C-alpha cells in the first residue's frame, strides 16, 4: 500500500487582512522528507499553521488535501486524527495533564472504539522511545512541557511524533535553540521514523539540521511562495552563498512579506 500524500495547491493565506502566502504549491508523500528554507518573514511558519487550521490564518484561495480528503473542511482535531502532526516551534505548557496521559489520549483518538492501546503496551512503547531519545523516564509523569527546558520540549515533540506515528508531520524549526547533542538526538528520532508510511516537512533556517537528516527535496520560500526546489545540494549552496543568488536569478527584490507568524 502506498504512503499518504499531502497536496497543497495555489494556497493563499492572510492574517488580519494582510496576504502572507501568495500561491504555495507543494506535495509531500509518504517515504519523503522535504525541507523548506528561506529568509525571515517569507511565510514558512504561516504555511504550517494554515495546514493545521490555526484560526488566526485565513485561507482565501487554494486547496489542501490529505489522501484526496479536503483538509480545509476539517476542524483542527479532525486534521490530527486524519494523520497530520505539527511539531511546534514554541510548544505550549499544559498544567494538570501529564505527558503520559496526553500521549495515550492522542494515540487512542486515532483508533476505533474497542481497539485502544492497552496500558501495558503503551508503557512499554513509551519507555522504549524515551530511552531512545535519551529522556529521563520521570518526564512521563510531569505536566506537559511545564518547566521543561527548550531542549526537553523539542525532544518531547519528537517523542510525540514517534508515539503517535502520524501519516504526515510538519516540524516547524524543531532545531531552534538546540545545542549539538540535543540536535543529534532529535535528528536520530526523525530518521528513525523514515518509512513509506511517513512523510515529513521540515521548516528550518539552518543547514546544520540537514547535516543529520538528509532531505529528499529542499524548497526555498520567498515572498509567500516556493520559488526554487532541488535536492540536498540546494541547502548546502544556501549555507555557503546565502539567498542573494536566488534573488538575482529570479529577479526578486530584497523584501519580505513582513511577518513570520
C-alpha positions in Angstrom: 0.0 0.0 0.0 1.4 3.4 -1.0 2.0 6.0 1.7 -0.1 9.1 2.2 0.1 12.3 0.2 -0.4 15.8 1.4 -1.1 18.1 -1.5 -1.1 21.9 -1.3 -2.2 23.8 -4.5 -2.2 27.6 -5.1 -2.5 28.3 -1.3 -3.2 31.9 -0.4 -3.4 32.8 3.3 -3.9 36.2 5.0 -3.6 37.4 8.6 -5.7 40.3 9.7 -6.3 41.3 6.0 -2.6 41.1 5.0 -1.7 38.4 2.5 1.2 36.2 3.6 1.1 33.2 1.4 0.6 34.0 -2.3 0.2 30.8 -4.1 2.1 27.9 -2.5 2.3 24.6 -4.3 3.8 21.6 -2.6 3.3 17.8 -2.4 4.7 15.6 0.4 4.4 11.9 0.0 5.0 9.0 2.4 8.6 8.0 2.3 9.8 11.5 1.6 11.4 14.2 3.8 11.1 17.7 2.5 12.9 20.8 3.9 11.6 24.4 3.5 14.2 27.1 3.9 14.0 30.9 3.3 14.7 34.3 4.8 12.7 35.5 7.8 9.2 36.8 7.1 8.6 34.7 3.9 5.7 32.7 5.3 7.2 29.4 6.3 5.6 29.2 9.7 2.4 30.6 8.3 2.3 27.6 6.0 2.5 25.1 8.9 -0.2 27.0 10.9 -2.6 27.1 7.9 -2.2 23.4 7.2 -3.1 22.6 10.8 -6.0 25.0 10.9 -4.9 27.8 13.3 -7.9 30.2 13.4 -5.7 33.3 13.0 -4.8 32.3 9.5 -7.5 32.7 6.8 -7.2 30.7 3.6 -8.5 32.9 0.8 -7.7 30.7 -2.2 -6.3 27.2 -3.0 -6.7 23.7 -1.6 -5.1 21.4 0.9 -5.8 17.7 0.7 -4.6 14.6 2.5 -5.1 11.4 0.5 -7.7 13.2 -1.5 -9.7 14.4 1.5 -10.3 18.1 1.9 -8.2 19.2 4.9 -9.8 22.7 4.9 -13.1 21.2 5.7 -11.7 19.6 8.9 -11.5 21.0 12.4 -8.1 21.1 14.0 -8.7 17.9 15.9 -10.0 16.2 12.8 -6.8 17.0 11.0 -4.8 15.4 13.8 -7.0 12.3 13.8 -6.7 12.1 9.9 -2.9 11.8 10.4 -1.4 15.3 10.3 1.1 16.3 13.0 2.6 19.7 13.9 5.9 19.9 15.8 5.7 23.5 17.1 8.5 26.0 17.3 7.2 27.0 20.8 5.3 24.1 22.4 2.6 25.1 24.9 2.7 24.2 28.5 -0.4 22.4 29.8 -0.7 22.3 33.5 -2.7 19.3 35.1 -2.1 17.0 32.1 0.8 14.6 32.3 2.9 13.7 29.4 1.8 10.1 29.6 -1.9 10.9 29.8 -1.7 13.3 26.8 0.2 10.8 24.7 -2.2 7.9 25.4 -5.2 10.0 24.7 -3.7 11.2 21.4 -2.9 7.7 20.3 -6.4 6.4 21.2 -8.1 9.3 19.5 -6.9 7.9 16.2 -8.1 4.4 17.0 -11.6 2.8 16.7 -13.6 2.3 19.9 -12.6 -1.0 21.4 -9.2 -1.0 19.8 -7.5 1.4 22.2 -3.8 0.7 23.1 -3.5 -1.3 26.3 -1.9 0.4 29.3 1.0 -2.1 29.4 1.7 -1.9 25.6 1.6 1.9 25.9 4.0 2.0 28.9 6.5 -0.4 27.2 6.4 1.7 24.0 6.8 5.0 25.8 9.7 3.7 28.0 11.4 2.4 24.9 11.1 5.6 22.9 12.1 7.8 25.8 15.3 5.7 26.3 15.9 6.0 22.6 15.6 9.8 22.8 17.8 9.9 26.0 15.0 11.4 28.1 14.5 10.9 31.8 11.7 8.4 32.3 10.2 10.6 35.1 9.3 13.1 32.4 6.3 10.9 31.5 4.6 11.9 34.8 5.4 15.6 34.5 2.8 18.0 33.3 3.0 18.6 29.5 6.0 20.9 28.8 5.7 22.6 32.2 9.1 23.6 33.4 10.8 21.8 30.5 13.9 23.4 29.1 14.0 24.3 25.4 15.8 21.1 24.6 13.4 19.0 26.6 10.4 20.5 24.8 11.9 19.7 21.4 12.8 16.1 22.4 9.2 15.8 23.8 7.8 16.9 20.4 9.8 14.1 18.8 8.6 11.7 21.4 5.0 12.6 20.5 5.9 12.1 16.8 7.3 8.6 17.5 4.4 7.6 19.8 1.5 8.9 17.6 3.0 7.8 14.3 1.2 10.3 12.0 1.0 10.0 8.2 2.5 13.4 7.6 4.4 15.6 10.0 5.3 19.2 9.8 8.2 20.2 12.0 8.4 24.0 12.5 12.0 24.9 13.4 12.4 21.8 15.5 16.1 22.6 15.7 15.7 26.2 17.1 17.8 26.7 20.2 19.2 23.2 20.4 22.8 22.5 21.3 24.7 20.0 19.2 24.0 17.0 21.4 20.2 17.7 21.5 20.2 18.3 17.8 21.8 14.9 17.2 19.1 13.2 19.4 16.2 15.0 17.7 17.6 14.1 14.3 18.0 10.5 15.4 14.3 10.3 16.3 13.2 11.8 12.9 15.5 9.4 11.0 14.0 6.5 13.0 10.6 7.4 11.6 11.6 7.2 8.0 9.4 4.7 6.1 7.0 4.6 3.2 4.1 5.2 5.7 5.6 8.5 6.9 6.2 11.8 5.1 7.8 14.9 6.7 8.1 18.6 6.0 10.9 20.3 8.0 10.9 24.1 8.3 14.4 25.3 9.1 16.7 28.3 8.8 19.9 26.3 9.0 21.8 23.7 7.0 23.1 22.2 10.3 20.0 20.1 10.9 20.2 18.8 7.3 23.7 17.5 8.1 22.0 14.9 10.2 18.7 14.4 8.3 19.3 14.2 4.6 16.1 15.5 2.8 14.8 14.1 -0.4 13.7 17.6 -1.5 14.6 21.1 -0.5 12.4 24.1 -1.2 13.1 27.8 -0.9 10.3 30.2 0.1 10.4 33.9 -0.7 7.6 36.5 -0.9 5.0 33.9 0.2 5.6 31.2 -2.3 8.0 28.4 -3.2 10.5 29.9 -5.7 13.0 27.1 -6.1 13.2 23.4 -5.4 16.1 20.9 -5.5 17.9 18.2 -3.7 20.2 18.3 -0.6 22.8 20.2 -2.6 20.5 23.2 -2.7 20.6 23.5 1.1 24.4 23.2 1.0 24.6 26.0 -1.5 22.4 28.2 0.6 24.7 27.6 3.5 27.7 28.9 1.6 26.2 31.6 -0.6 23.0 32.7 1.2 19.9 33.7 -0.7 21.1 36.6 -2.8 21.9 34.3 -5.8 18.3 33.1 -5.9 17.0 36.7 -5.7 19.3 37.7 -8.6 18.5 34.6 -10.6 14.7 35.1 -10.3 14.7 38.9 -10.3 13.3 39.1 -6.8 13.5 42.4 -4.9 15.1 42.3 -1.5 11.9 42.4 0.6 9.8 40.0 2.6 6.1 39.8 3.3 6.8 41.4 6.7 5.5 38.7 9.0 6.9 35.4 10.3 3.9 34.1 12.2 
